[in-house]
Amino acid sequence: MRTRSITSTGLGFQLFRHALLGLGAFLMLAPFVIMVSVSLKPSGEIFSPEFTLLPKQWHAWQNYSDAFTRQPLARYILNGFIVTGAIFTCQLLTALPCAYALAKLRWRGKETMFLLVLLGLLIPPQVTAIPLYILLWQVGLLNTYAAIILPSTISVFGIFLMRQFFLTVPDDLINAARLDGLGEFAIVWRIMMPTAMPAVIAFGVLSLVWNWNEFFWPLIVVQS
């Protein structure tokens, strides 16, 4: 009887958890579904007081063709891919070696440096916006790809995330790589990065979403 009671309690908790997660997923996906639904409707249905998820008259081709002809959306999308891809590549090139040094190398001041990394997580981007803008203006990089990409090349969160994952990698694996003649940079790219691929993918998803949705900084440094 006791085992059956425990099983019923566990099943009830799982049902509640899945119901809660399902509700959260619905609330997050509903705006996106409504946005897609609106893009398929004519203007009369969009502003109609009667809400319908599926359009009565399909205007998908006309709506999307008008959007791409009235504005250079293809160029905007290409710019988004260029900027987000370049930022993530630079962030990965800097985060992995820094995280490896903080997690696996022994040097004086390592803990202090890690505390400074954590402190960087507390600094909002608005604090450094004006100094960065002045610097980019002085070197003539305003209204360029570099103006958007360079300030985001170092991700404090990426360093923190990779460092925490590298701490779980056994030191014996690194020592074996050193015995095979690999240098520290070779260990980072040939041993640590493949091992930390789950963390790299997770960071990549977050980085791409954050930088794709970035509005504040491009609004300041880009005029065309």
N, C-alpha and C positions, 0 to 999 in steps of 0.2 A: 504493500500500500504506500509505503514511504517513497519507494522508487518511482511508483506511478505518479505520486504528487510532485516529486521533483521534476519528472519529465513533463508534466502538464505545465508547471511553472516556467520551465525553460522554453517550451513551445509558445506559451503566451507572450513571453518577453520577446522572442524572435518575431512573432507576428506584429507586436507593437512597434518594434524597431523597424521592420520593413515597411509598415504603414507610415511611420514618421518619415522615413527616407523617401518613400514614394510621394508623400505630400510635398516635401521639400523640392524634389525633382520637378514636380508639376508646377510649383510656384516659380521655379527658375526658368523652365522651358516655356511657360505660357506667354511671356512677352515676345519671345522669338517666334513662336507659332503665329501669334496675332500679327506680328510685323510681316511675316511671309504672306499671310492671308490678305492683309491690306494691299500688299504689292501686286496682288492678282486681280484686284477689283477696279472698276471704273470709279471716277471721282464721285459720281452720284451715290454709289453704295458706300463709299468711304465715310461720307458725312451724313449718311442716313441714320436716324435715331434707332432703327431696328438693326441689331447686331446679328450677323450670320458668319460662321467660321468659313464656310465655303462660298465663293462668290456666285451670284446668280448669273452674271455675265462675265466670262473670262477675258480679261484685258492684259494678260501677262506679257504677251509679245509686244504690244503697243507701249505698255508702261516701261518695260526694260529698254526697249529701243529708244524711246524718248529720253530716258535717263542717260544712256550712253552717248546720244547725239547732242544733247543740250550741254552736257558737262563732260570733260575728259576723264571719265571714271576709270577707263582702262589705265591711264597714266597714273592716276591716284592709287589704284590697286598695286601697280608695279612699284611705285615709290614705297608703299607699305611693305612689300616683300623685300625690297632692297634694304630698307632701314632696319627692319626687325631681324633679317638674316645677318646683316653685318654686325649689329649690336650683340646678338647672341653668340656669334663666332668670337668676337673680341672678349666678351665676358667669360666664355669658356677658356680661352687662351690665357686669361689672367687668373681666373678663379682656381683652376686645377693646380698650378704650381704653388700658389699662395696657400691653398688648403693643405697641400702635401707638406709644405714647410712647417705649418702650424700644427700638423697632426703627427708627423713621423720623424722630423729632424730635431736634433737636440742643439739648441743655441740659447745664449743668454738673452733674456728679455722676451722669450716666446709668449709667456703668459700675459705680460703687459701688452704686447702687440695684439694678442687675441682680445683683450679687454677693449682696446682701441677699435678693433673691428666691430665688436658689439656696440660700442658707442656710436659708430657710424650708422647703425640701424635706427638710431633715435633721431637722426638729423633729417628733417623733411627737405625735399628738393627745393622748396620755395626759399629756404635760407641761403642756398648757394646760387640762386638764379641770377641775381644782379651781378655778383663778381664774375660768374662765368660769361654772362652776356658782354660785360665790358672787355674781358679777355678776348673773346671771339671777335668783337668789333675792332680791337687793336691789331689783331693779326689778319683781319680781312676775311674771315670765314663765315660771316653772316650770310644767310640765304643760300647755304650749300648743304650737301649731304653731311659733310663733316661736322657742321654746327649741330646737327641732330644726333649724330652717332657718337662723337668723341666724349661728351659728358656722361654717357651711359656705358662706356667700355668696361669700367670696373664695377662689378656688382658686389656690394658688401654681403647681401643675402646669399649670393652664390658661393662666396668664400665660406661663409658660415655653414651652409648646407653641405658642401663638399667636405669640409673639415670634419663635421660630425659623422659623415659616412666613412671617411678614411680611418677614423678611430676604430671602427669595427673590423678593419682589415688586419689579419694577423701579421705581426712583425716577421715571423718566419718566412712568409712569402716574399717580403722585401729583402731580407737577408739572403735568401736563395737567389734572387735576381742579381744582387751585388756580387755573389760568388760566381755567377755566370758572366760577369764582366760588364753589366749594365751600369751606366751612370745614373745620376739622380733624375735628370730630365728624361732619359729613356725609360726609367721606371714609371715616371708620371704618365707618359703617353702609351707605353706598351703594357703596363701592368695595372696601374691604378685606374686609368680611365675605363678600360673594358670591365674591370671589376665593379666600378661605380656606375655602370650604365643605367641602372634604375634611377639613381639620383640625378644623373645627367638628363635623362628623359623628363623627369619631373620638373627639374629646373628649366629645361627648354620650353616646356608647355607654359609655365608661369611667366618666363621672360618674354615669349612671343605674345602672349595675351596682354601683358602689362604694356609693352612697347607699341603694340598695334593700337591699343586704346589710348595711348598718350596724346593729350591735347594741349596741356599747359605749355610745355617747352617748345614744340613746333610752332605754336601760335606766336611765340615771342621772337624766335630767330629766323623764321621763314616768312617772306612776304609774297612769294609767287609760287 
